[in-house]
Amino acid sequence: MVSTDVEQDLLSTGIGGLDHILGGGLPRRTIVLVQGASGAGKTTAALQFLLAGAAAAEKCLLLSVAQAPHEIETLAQSHDLSLDGVGLRHLDLAEGSDQYSVNTNEAQLDGLIEQTLAAVDEIKPDRLVFDSLLELRLLAPDEIVYRRTILNLKLSLTQREITAYIIDHMPSDLIDRQVEGLVHGVIGLEIKTPQMGTSHRRLRVKKFRAHSFVDGYHDYKILSGGLEVYPRVIPRELPPMQIGPTQATDIVELDRMLGGGLDAGATTLISGQSGTGKSTLATLFASSAARDGHNAGLFLFEERPEVYRDRSDGVGLGVSELERAGRLRLHHFDPPEITPGEFSNAVLSRVEQDNLELVVIDSLTGYVSSLPDAIDVVGQIQALLQFLSRSGLVVILVSSQHGLLGEEPRSDLDVSYLADSVILLRHAPSRSEIRRSIAVMKKRHTNHARSINSFVIAPGQVAVEPLSPEGLDSIGAN
């Protein structure tokens, strides 16, 4: 991340998330290289940049070698974008140059630059998009001519005080480093398609001279209306805060085990095997907070909301009633269809809009298992949890363990280090029945009970009771 103390006149890119990454927008009179492979959304991002200028009563011009005006208009229509106020010009390779040259390609290259500057001098745009460098690269006889051409184009636009996007159709493994050194800023767009699920797109501001920006990768999607960018969450943007106050539940024994309840500004991990009641316990915390007047949000990856409501209502947690009262809200996500950056931004958006005080993420394990290995979901979730904790929320994270009755529980995903408190749920065989057990394994900020109790889930009832001696013996045997 580059920093500067110089106050700059910033222009919106037309993409809110990208403006945030750039600390408010693009510095005026800068030349920005927009790189990416086919399908990454370069032209769409360029149209949003121009439309933001048109909305600000600036003169805007798109010069294209690769696409004819009607092709660009079709692209804009597919996103319900109106190009009113944006000039479109097609640069014709056939016009060539007035010069005689042994190398026809070099003559065409000179002709393209002449057409570009002629259109610029005619329209006198405030914002310009040049699409693309690929054609210039193909026409240049060698790297020296190509670099000189790009340098002259950059100087000509800078002298005319134009803010410009220069598009380069290049895959990430064939980036042209010499061009990167000539421009003020570089924005790279990437697209990766897993075997299942939607394509994963991410961008990175590679450099921006004398201008602050948020470094690293940021997820984005191409939706109707253009690119939607999800800036990565940075916990240090918020100041540290004190832990507390403690939110109690309706179950006295559970509160005793937790040293009073769950703390605001802290993260609690609920972990256990399938069927041990992880989601029910998380819902218990959420519904208790909602009945006490706090706003709670549950972000679900595994259970559909209608199933979640019926099951929770069946054990007396009253989720449907609390939803109708506006105190508890369910949000369901299809894991293969949402990237970590998009999910983090969705959670933060709901926290702000709904004034949430408690957040449940159920479950992290199901989400991680559905994503390509290349995506660092745990790192992004960790940043989200820290951000929520610094915002003073009660945060509950559900994680699953493997193993059947009698087997040692195990987990492919160790996230215990993410939490301030850890609640462990287990199956406990007792004579002719299987009971659930509950124990608080860790609680950083207050004392907690070290006892193991029975976690009871029955029609119309969720309770915590002392575990029978037989149940304790069976846990010890396992």
Helices and strands as residue ranges (DSSP letters): E 10-11, H 16-21, E 26-27, E 31-36, H 42-55, E 60-64, H 69-78, E 86-90, G 93-95, H 104-123, E 127-131, H 133-139, H 143-159, E 163-169, G 172-174, H 177-180, E 185-192, E 200-208, E 217-223, E 226-230, G 235-237, E 246-247, H 252-257, E 262-263, E 266-273, H 278-291, E 296-300, H 305-314, H 319-324, E 328-332, G 335-337, H 340-354, E 358-362, H 364-369, H 377-390, E 394-401, G 416-418, E 421-430, E 433-443, E 452-458, E 461-466, H 469-477
